[in-house]
Amino acid sequence: MSKRGGFPGGGMPGNMNNLMKQAQRMQRQMEENQKNLEVAEFTAKAGGGAVEVTVTGKKELKAIHIDKEVVDPDDVEMLEDLIKAAINEAFKMADDASGEMMNKLTGGLGGLPF
């Protein structure tokens, strides 16, 4: 009577070995790309360039530039909104770059557990 399931000799079949090697290669590529993404910088502007911010892929604020013309003590809310808009756009750029990196690695496959 033959056993059901398992692999002859207790080893993995060749295609399983290849799959494991591919997964390890993909993991190394992900780690390398993640390191590159963390040091990448993303710059966004708001208010026609009146506010400009630069963030890293780790979502750390690196720089902020505010034109003097947009600084109005009577309208601080507008300046706050411009800063918020520029930062959110820069973070979105970082997220988009991260998503693009993942799509390249996974070939666009969705729902993978990594």
C-alpha positions, 0 to 999 in steps of 0.5 A, a space after each residue: 500500500 502506498 503512502 498518500 501525501 508527502 514527497 518520496 525520500 522526505 525531500 522537497 521536489 525540485 520546483 519547491 526548492 526553486 520556489 524557496 530560492 525565488 522567495 529568498 531572492 525576493 526577500 533580499 531585493 525587498 530589503 535592499 529596495 527598502 533601504 534605498 527607499 528609506 534614504 530617498 527624498 521626496 519634495 512637494 510644494 503647495 500654494 504654487 510653491 509658497 511652501 516646499 517640504 522634503 521628506 524621506 522614505 522613512 517619513 521623516 521631515 528633512 526640510 521645509 521652505 516657506 516664502 516670506 510672502 505667504 507669512 501673514 500674522 492675520 492668516 496663520 490658518 492658511 499657512 498651516 493648511 499649506 504646510 499640511 498639504 505639502 507634507 501630506 503630498 510628500 508622504 503620498 509620494 513616498 507611499 507611491 514609491 513604496 507601492 511601486 517598488 512592491 509591484 515590481 517585486 511581486 509582479 503586481 500580484 496582490 494579496 501576498 502575505 509579505 
